[in-house]
Amino acid sequence: MKIGFLACPGTMPPASAATGAKRRGDAYEHDLQVAALRPALEERGGSLTEIDWHSPLEDCVRFDLVLLGTVWDYQDHADSFLAKIEAIAASGVMVCNAPELVRWNIDKIYLKELAENGALTIPTVWSDNPGYADIAGAFDHFECDRVVAKLRVSGGAEGQHSFSRDHMPARDWRMGGGAMIQPFLPAIQEEGELSFIFIDGAFSHAILKTAATGEYRIQSLYGGQETQITPSDSDIAAALSVLSSLPGDTPLYARIDMLRADGGGLMVMEAEVIEPFLYPVQGPDLGARMAEAIAARLK
């Protein structure tokens, strides 16, 4: 079985990257994920080839299955990205996760749908392009002193802003696109964000991600740290309930990111089914689990 692992110029290995392309500060996560997958696939007679998703279509359809991998610039080219993976699928190559699920997941307004279906989510105000007045109104709406504004189509906390009543944006400030405004929740700095990784619908492992001192973003680019945890059965069940509510067939992989609510339950922050880092160091069986699930899908 020939598996393609889609990446982007910022994550491709130096020898394969486009001329002059600079690797991202978190590109080591790409290396870790590939290092977990490649030997596990090779043990089953397969192969893994890293390829820039911007490459011509003919270079992307020479595989039995294509993983979305580390396409960590897709948010800057959302329409082109969706068109590319749909074209790959139309050629007869299996794409994981499926393009129709990716299209649903690419805009964070899917969280509104999850909430309508019963998931516990962070209170949110949705706006096409928020400005100063929207931020000011959010403080009163949420009865809080600090809010976070996030782009609806984004990744890795890019384009994210945190405002307080004492530190407002400029009067002429605009977010620049469709966005969501949420109250800042201290739990992100107190306990941290919990990530639950599922492979083919089965729980694999869980991670606690904590922010660096003085920071609230938990990504490695901002100094965030990850620790493997053994979650309670109730916490796993909460994450699984979110996974079960996703549209379509069970995704090959999923990462459900959650935050502890005041009552002890878990609120879904994001259901990541496009290109999540799956934390193979904290989940040493990840490669074998993925290889087994891929082989099963290709039978």
C-alpha positions in Angstrom: 0.0 0.0 0.0 1.4 3.4 -1.1 0.5 6.2 1.3 0.9 9.9 0.5 1.4 12.2 3.5 0.5 15.8 2.4 2.5 18.5 3.9 3.2 22.2 3.1 6.4 24.2 2.3 6.8 25.1 6.0 6.8 21.4 7.2 8.4 19.5 4.3 11.9 18.1 5.1 14.6 20.5 4.1 15.8 18.3 1.3 12.3 18.1 -0.2 11.1 21.7 0.5 10.8 24.2 -2.2 13.8 26.3 -2.9 14.1 29.0 -0.3 11.3 27.7 1.9 11.8 28.2 5.6 10.6 25.4 7.9 8.2 26.4 10.6 9.2 26.5 14.2 7.0 23.5 14.9 8.0 21.5 11.8 9.6 19.0 14.2 6.1 17.8 14.9 5.9 16.8 11.3 9.1 14.8 11.7 7.7 13.0 14.8 4.5 12.1 13.1 6.2 10.7 10.0 8.7 8.8 12.2 5.8 7.1 13.9 3.9 6.3 10.7 6.6 5.2 8.2 8.1 2.2 10.0 4.6 1.0 11.1 3.5 1.1 7.5 6.7 -0.5 6.2 6.2 -3.4 8.7 2.9 -4.1 6.8 4.5 -3.9 3.4 3.5 -0.3 2.8 5.4 3.0 2.2 4.9 6.6 3.2 5.8 9.5 0.9 5.8 13.1 2.0 4.5 15.5 -0.6 3.7 19.2 -0.7 -0.1 19.5 -1.2 0.6 22.5 -3.5 2.2 20.0 -6.0 0.5 19.3 -9.3 -2.5 17.0 -9.0 -0.7 14.2 -10.9 1.9 14.0 -8.2 -0.8 13.6 -5.5 -2.8 10.8 -7.1 -0.1 8.1 -7.4 -1.0 6.6 -4.0 -3.6 4.2 -2.7 -4.5 6.6 0.2 -3.6 10.2 1.0 -3.3 11.5 4.5 -3.8 15.2 5.1 -0.8 15.2 7.3 0.7 18.6 8.1 -1.0 20.9 5.6 -0.6 23.7 8.1 -1.1 26.6 5.7 -4.5 25.4 4.3 -6.3 28.3 6.1 -4.5 30.7 3.8 -5.6 28.9 0.7 -8.9 27.3 1.9 -10.7 27.2 -1.5 -7.6 25.8 -3.3 -7.0 23.2 -0.6 -10.6 22.0 -0.7 -10.5 21.8 -4.5 -7.3 19.9 -4.4 -8.4 17.2 -2.0 -11.7 16.8 -3.7 -9.9 16.3 -7.0 -7.6 13.7 -5.4 -10.7 11.8 -4.1 -12.4 12.2 -7.5 -9.4 10.4 -9.1 -10.2 7.3 -7.1 -7.6 7.8 -4.4 -8.9 7.5 -0.8 -8.4 10.7 1.1 -8.3 10.7 4.9 -10.1 12.4 6.3 -12.8 12.6 3.7 -13.1 15.9 1.8 -16.8 16.3 2.8 -15.9 16.1 6.5 -13.0 18.5 5.9 -15.3 21.0 4.2 -17.6 20.8 7.3 -14.7 21.2 9.7 -12.8 23.9 8.0 -15.1 26.7 9.3 -15.3 26.8 13.1 -19.0 27.6 12.9 -19.4 23.8 13.0 -19.1 24.4 16.8 -22.5 26.0 16.7 -23.9 22.9 15.1 -22.3 20.7 17.8 -23.8 22.9 20.5 -27.3 22.6 18.8 -26.8 18.8 18.9 -26.2 18.8 22.6 -22.4 19.3 23.0 -21.1 21.5 25.8 -19.3 24.3 24.1 -17.7 27.7 25.1 -20.3 30.5 24.9 -19.7 32.3 21.6 -20.7 35.4 19.6 -20.4 34.9 15.9 -19.5 37.8 13.6 -18.7 38.3 9.9 -15.9 40.8 10.6 -15.9 42.1 14.2 -14.7 45.5 15.2 -14.3 47.6 18.3 -18.0 47.8 19.0 -18.3 44.0 18.8 -15.5 43.5 21.4 -17.0 46.1 23.7 -20.4 44.5 23.4 -19.0 41.0 24.2 -17.8 42.1 27.6 -21.3 43.0 28.6 -22.8 40.0 26.8 -20.6 37.5 28.6 -20.4 39.6 31.8 -16.6 39.2 31.8 -13.5 41.4 31.7 -11.5 39.5 29.0 -12.4 38.0 25.7 -10.6 36.1 22.9 -11.4 36.7 19.2 -10.5 33.9 16.7 -10.9 33.6 13.0 -13.4 31.0 11.9 -11.0 29.6 9.3 -7.6 29.4 11.0 -5.0 27.1 12.5 -2.5 27.1 15.3 -4.0 30.2 17.0 -2.9 32.3 14.0 -4.7 35.6 13.8 -6.0 35.3 17.3 -6.5 38.2 19.7 -7.1 38.6 23.4 -8.7 41.8 24.7 -9.6 43.1 28.1 -11.7 46.1 29.2 -8.4 47.9 30.0 -6.7 46.9 26.7 -9.2 47.4 23.9 -8.4 47.3 20.2 -8.1 50.6 18.3 -11.4 52.3 17.3 -10.8 51.4 13.7 -9.7 47.8 14.3 -11.3 45.0 12.3 -10.7 41.3 12.6 -10.5 41.0 8.8 -12.8 38.0 8.3 -15.5 35.8 9.8 -14.7 35.3 13.5 -15.9 34.1 16.9 -15.6 35.9 20.2 -15.5 34.0 23.4 -15.0 34.9 27.1 -11.5 34.1 28.3 -11.7 31.1 30.6 -9.1 30.9 33.4 -9.1 27.1 33.1 -6.8 27.3 30.1 -4.1 28.6 32.4 -5.1 26.7 35.5 -5.6 23.1 34.3 -4.8 23.5 30.6 -6.4 22.1 27.4 -7.1 18.3 27.2 -6.7 16.6 23.8 -8.2 13.2 23.1 -6.9 11.2 20.1 -9.1 8.7 18.4 -8.0 6.3 15.6 -10.8 4.8 13.6 -13.3 5.7 16.4 -11.3 4.1 19.2 -9.6 6.0 22.0 -5.8 6.0 21.6 -4.3 8.4 24.1 -4.8 11.8 25.8 -2.7 14.8 26.3 -2.7 17.8 28.7 -1.4 20.9 27.1 -0.3 23.8 29.3 0.7 27.3 28.4 4.0 29.0 29.2 4.0 31.5 32.0 2.2 34.6 31.1 0.8 33.0 27.9 -2.6 31.5 27.2 -2.0 29.8 23.9 -0.9 26.2 24.3 0.7 25.5 20.9 4.4 24.6 20.9 5.1 27.8 18.9 4.2 29.8 22.0 6.1 27.6 24.5 3.2 25.2 25.3 4.1 21.9 26.9 2.4 18.5 26.5 2.1 15.7 29.0 0.5 12.3 28.5 -2.4 11.8 31.0 -4.7 8.9 31.9 -8.2 10.5 31.7 -11.2 9.3 33.6 -13.8 7.2 31.9 -16.2 10.1 32.1 -13.8 12.5 30.3 -13.2 9.9 27.6 -16.9 9.5 27.2 -17.4 13.3 26.9 -14.8 13.4 24.0 -16.3 10.3 22.4 -19.8 11.9 22.4 -18.3 14.8 20.4 -16.7 12.4 18.0 -19.9 10.4 17.6 -21.8 13.6 16.6 -19.5 14.4 13.6 -21.3 14.1 10.3 -20.6 11.2 7.9 -18.6 8.0 8.5 -16.1 7.6 11.3 -12.9 9.5 10.6 -9.6 7.7 10.3 -8.2 10.0 13.0 -9.6 12.8 15.2 -8.4 15.0 18.0 -11.0 16.4 20.3 -9.7 19.4 22.2 -11.6 20.2 25.4 -11.5 22.6 28.4 -12.8 21.9 31.9 -16.0 23.8 32.8 -16.7 25.1 36.3 -19.0 22.2 37.0 -16.3 19.7 36.2 -17.5 18.6 32.8 -15.6 19.2 29.6 -16.4 21.8 26.9 -15.3 21.1 23.4 -12.9 23.7 22.1 -12.3 22.1 18.7 -13.0 18.9 16.9 -9.8 18.6 14.8 -10.3 16.2 11.8 -8.2 18.0 9.1 -4.5 18.1 10.0 -4.1 17.7 13.8 -0.8 16.8 15.4 -1.5 13.5 17.0 1.2 13.5 19.7 3.0 10.2 18.8 5.6 10.7 21.6 2.9 10.6 24.2 1.1 7.9 22.3 3.8 5.3 21.4 1.2 3.0 19.8 0.0 5.7 17.4 2.0 4.4 14.4 0.8 0.9 14.7 -2.8 1.9 15.3 -2.8 4.2 12.3 -1.1 1.6 10.0 -3.6 -1.1 11.1 -6.6 1.2 10.4 -5.2 2.3 7.1 -4.7 -1.3 6.0 -8.2 -2.2 7.0 -9.6 0.7 4.9 -7.7 -0.4 1.9 -8.9 -4.0 2.0 
